[in-house]
Amino acid sequence: MGHALEPGRITFDEKMEIRRAIEEGNIPHAYISANCFAAYFVPNLCQMHTLLPPKEKVHVYADGNVKFTIRKYYLYYLISPSL
């Protein structure tokens, strides 16, 4: 993404740094693109019937069986153990 303008360039550089650290560490991985997540799903808490956040109740579209969790601090540790 060398042609990207800031602030996108900064974001792409950070993502590339994490991706390279994972690949160099031979860590099994799968990349998931979530670039639209914050724009479309976070503001209304994933409520598909409204564009605004709910005031009284949130519907959860799942059975509660968690398949994975994201541990952000671990990815930062891969890049710089001093953090």
C-alpha positions as a Markdown table, in Angstrom:
| # | Residue | x | y | z |
|---|---|---|---|---|
| 1 | Met | 0.0 | 0.0 | 0.0 |
| 2 | Gly | 2.9 | 2.3 | -0.7 |
| 3 | His | 0.6 | 4.7 | -2.7 |
| 4 | Ala | -1.8 | 5.3 | 0.2 |
| 5 | Leu | -2.1 | 8.8 | 1.7 |
| 6 | Glu | -2.0 | 9.6 | 5.4 |
| 7 | Pro | -3.8 | 8.8 | 7.7 |
| 8 | Gly | -4.5 | 5.6 | 5.8 |
| 9 | Arg | -0.8 | 5.0 | 5.1 |
| 10 | Ile | -0.1 | 4.9 | 8.9 |
| 11 | Thr | -2.8 | 2.3 | 9.4 |
| 12 | Phe | -1.6 | 0.2 | 6.5 |
| 13 | Asp | 2.0 | 0.3 | 7.8 |
| 14 | Glu | 0.9 | -0.8 | 11.2 |
| 15 | Lys | -1.1 | -3.7 | 9.8 |
| 16 | Met | 1.8 | -4.7 | 7.6 |
| 17 | Glu | 4.2 | -4.7 | 10.5 |
| 18 | Ile | 1.8 | -7.0 | 12.5 |
| 19 | Arg | 1.3 | -9.3 | 9.5 |
| 20 | Arg | 5.0 | -9.7 | 8.9 |
| 21 | Ala | 5.7 | -10.4 | 12.5 |
| 22 | Ile | 3.1 | -13.2 | 12.5 |
| 23 | Glu | 4.5 | -14.7 | 9.2 |
| 24 | Glu | 8.1 | -14.5 | 10.4 |
| 25 | Gly | 7.2 | -16.2 | 13.6 |
| 26 | Asn | 5.6 | -19.1 | 11.7 |
| 27 | Ile | 2.4 | -18.6 | 13.7 |
| 28 | Pro | -0.7 | -20.3 | 12.2 |
| 29 | His | -3.0 | -17.5 | 11.1 |
| 30 | Ala | -5.9 | -16.4 | 9.0 |
| 31 | Tyr | -6.4 | -12.8 | 7.9 |
| 32 | Ile | -9.9 | -11.3 | 8.3 |
| 33 | Ser | -10.7 | -8.1 | 6.7 |
| 34 | Ala | -12.8 | -5.9 | 9.0 |
| 35 | Asn | -12.3 | -2.5 | 7.6 |
| 36 | Cys | -16.0 | -1.7 | 7.4 |
| 37 | Phe | -16.7 | -3.0 | 10.9 |
| 38 | Ala | -16.3 | 0.3 | 12.7 |
| 39 | Ala | -18.3 | 2.3 | 10.2 |
| 40 | Tyr | -21.3 | 0.0 | 9.8 |
| 41 | Phe | -21.7 | -2.2 | 12.8 |
| 42 | Val | -20.2 | -0.4 | 15.9 |
| 43 | Pro | -22.4 | 2.8 | 15.8 |
| 44 | Asn | -25.6 | 0.8 | 16.2 |
| 45 | Leu | -24.2 | -2.1 | 18.2 |
| 46 | Cys | -24.9 | -4.5 | 15.3 |
| 47 | Gln | -28.6 | -3.9 | 15.4 |
| 48 | Met | -29.7 | -4.5 | 11.8 |
| 49 | His | -33.1 | -2.7 | 12.1 |
| 50 | Thr | -31.7 | 0.8 | 13.0 |
| 51 | Leu | -28.9 | 3.1 | 12.2 |
| 52 | Leu | -28.8 | 4.5 | 15.8 |
| 53 | Pro | -27.6 | 2.8 | 18.9 |
| 54 | Pro | -30.5 | 1.2 | 20.9 |
| 55 | Lys | -31.7 | 2.9 | 24.0 |
| 56 | Glu | -33.3 | 0.1 | 26.0 |
| 57 | Lys | -32.4 | -3.4 | 24.6 |
| 58 | Val | -29.7 | -5.0 | 22.4 |
| 59 | His | -30.4 | -8.2 | 20.4 |
| 60 | Val | -27.6 | -10.7 | 20.3 |
| 61 | Tyr | -27.5 | -12.7 | 17.1 |
| 62 | Ala | -25.7 | -15.9 | 18.3 |
| 63 | Asp | -26.0 | -18.8 | 20.7 |
| 64 | Gly | -23.2 | -17.6 | 23.0 |
| 65 | Asn | -20.7 | -20.3 | 21.8 |
| 66 | Val | -17.5 | -18.3 | 21.4 |
| 67 | Lys | -15.2 | -19.7 | 18.7 |
| 68 | Phe | -12.2 | -17.4 | 19.4 |
| 69 | Thr | -11.1 | -14.2 | 21.2 |
| 70 | Ile | -8.8 | -11.5 | 20.0 |
| 71 | Arg | -5.9 | -10.7 | 22.3 |
| 72 | Lys | -4.6 | -7.4 | 21.1 |
| 73 | Tyr | -1.7 | -7.2 | 23.6 |
| 74 | Tyr | -0.2 | -10.5 | 22.3 |
| 75 | Leu | 0.2 | -9.0 | 18.8 |
| 76 | Tyr | 1.9 | -5.9 | 20.2 |
| 77 | Tyr | 4.2 | -8.2 | 22.2 |
| 78 | Leu | 5.3 | -9.9 | 19.0 |
| 79 | Ile | 6.4 | -6.6 | 17.6 |
| 80 | Ser | 8.0 | -5.1 | 20.6 |
| 81 | Pro | 8.5 | -7.0 | 23.9 |
| 82 | Ser | 9.3 | -3.8 | 25.7 |
| 83 | Leu | 5.6 | -2.5 | 25.4 |
